[in-house]
Amino acid sequence: MRTEQLEYITAVTRLGSLRRAAEELRLSQPALSETVRNLERELGVDLLERKRSGATMSAEGRELLPHIVNVLDAVDRLRAAAGEQHRISRMVRVGTVNAATVPLLIPTVRAFRAAHPLTQVEVVGAQQTDIHRALLEGGFDLGLVNHLEGDDTPAELESTELLSGRPVVCLRPDSPLAARTAVSVADLLDVPLIAMRSGYVMHRYLHRLLEGRMPSVSYSTDGAEMGKLMVAEGLGVTVLPDFSVIGDPLQRCGAITHRPLAGGAIRVLLMLQRRRAEPVPQGVRDLHDAFVARARTVGGRSSDHYT
């Protein structure tokens, strides 16, 4: 067994495709496939499930993944102890639904990179279900997802509550609704509405709030960042957690603002999740802790406790 075999299998798992892993590793796909199959024969288990849509970690592979990560971390520590100057940097991958990007995610990544200059951080926008799947399969190390108060969290994932907020209506300062102290459901049905696409928590919340009704003019989009841009450009209003609007550059420069949502009593929680497995690479632990520390400074509710 060679160290590069373990590095190759983690690359295939992270990228979800033998082709993409081969491109990143600068290998031919047949050579990478044969290397992985040699490792599977040596271990006596099928580490990957190979489908037309790509390669994903098998159930046996997921059981072995923490041990593979442990071996790679041990190799990294050995290289560091030997004083190797060109040690291969590990990468930490974060999946996010793009909530609280500016006040939380960007400062956290900036601080982490300052403390870990050799560790790459990759931030990928995705829907919650895709983030959960990638966390379980090893494609993401950490995930930032929204939860509605009362939602169950996956038992296979460790979840830390970072921020707690209320749904608000995000709108332009020159919108007629900006003169209201609170925006009602009837108000929302009278204006162009920008909704999150199916698969996002705020889509489910809005569908529940409006009881399936939608105004005559409506849009759907992927994620809060595009929703805020569409609001700033005058296409309509959208409903987001307050922590996704407060502190945003568009809000700071006066392009968007927000108003409370009448009846919006339910809380929206921003959760940091990772796979429930040991050991956890040091870089992942450090970035996790950096998120928790930053959440405390921005006034959100955080916990050292996993649910």
Steps between C-alpha positions, in 0.01 A plus 500: 500500500633841400413841641402632157237225472329643808533854368347390169198336661429811709524713184249278319267517801533877532443572133241227439655393170800301381530740205511815714740338747728395214501857367586647842770239564630530141468128437331311222160367602594135424812534717302650789227236468757219504676650807170514689410145396841377620430656840155338507651160420763546771239595761246246378212752482339717233570854613302664220160452342551573132202644311453688177441818702832460680680310774382522860631341817347162576368413846823307567701795374321740735589274791868504398517871411586620855791254509622620160485861619684399818782341299534808277507727803771282655702527179459878506622511860799283410589728210471805724716341770763418239512866406381450141461845346267399220246303694183432304225724634170348599175655381193573712176508298197690628152467352270795565148616421650854487336634815688762707777488241650843576467530880592137575651293222743745339658630826530142627678378188726807500604441863550128442722557196712747695565231762529211248670641190576153357143372526270563207135584565240429233151649547222345292144629478241221503154403621457351844430145378812507281709628793374221726578236238849638436574514874404134542698392193809703592465758222464786752673534835259761639156622401311822572125445473179667615251320724155605606440486872381151584666331201679175571872486426645188331617250760814427296616861523628709789316834502598825671259795508683814391238768437134540586276749321151584380367500143489854360393655173801623302407797280630821349483814716278664236246214507154604626526216752802671658259749658333217696609405849433136406408323178198270493420196289246709308776753424721226359224381268469850353863546387744309277650230719841338466490154657777251561487197274356173627755324721583805713363539852371849424299361208329263738443778753352737242274228356371431850456871578304572181308171523595413146390832350736712290463852359435544130863604447760277661850370442703214641874495542789310653611634835482818703783682318321498164171584673653813656649609167160464332342711775769768459427511127131566566353166393304451823533402864617180664475331841825407674634451854600837648861383541518460123416870445650688795859597423479404133689745272177575313335591831797708615501705181124557514400284200283270714338510841263278696177509694358255756256242369165510677442159652860396445538359849695190401877518531741413221823338619831497317665168578859385452512129429763233449504124471476319832835324476834485675768600456432843351792663314659787689424752227130410508493530880671839485264636233202368696623682811558817297137496385379461858722785622389731221134420565543618858651829390213582261249450779357170385428211724760228489566187695793271563250225534413260224146373448 
